[in-house]
Amino acid sequence: NGDWGTAQSTASCFSGDELISAYAVWHGAEPGEELAISSLNMNPDTETAVAVGASDSSFDHGFEVFAVCLG
């Protein structure tokens, strides 16, 4: 329907760990649904990753961001 909604999710490393990578996934997505991760930014100063997801689906889906940490 062209009515895109967005949401943000954040993941962090434990204190003393180093952020080395990050990824984000949608939960419960079916083929053909219009779901996207529109950005995924890592901040090495705060050891956090922030993702923005966008959805044009008529169903309620969640997405999650994961921090890959070394420590």
Number of C-alpha atoms within 10 A of each C-alpha: 6 8 8 13 11 13 13 16 16 17 20 21 19 14 9 10 13 19 23 14 16 19 17 21 15 16 10 11 16 11 7 7 12 14 20 16 20 13 12 17 14 20 11 12 8 12 21 23 24 21 23 19 23 17 22 16 18 11 11 10 12 14 20 18 22 19 22 18 17 12 9
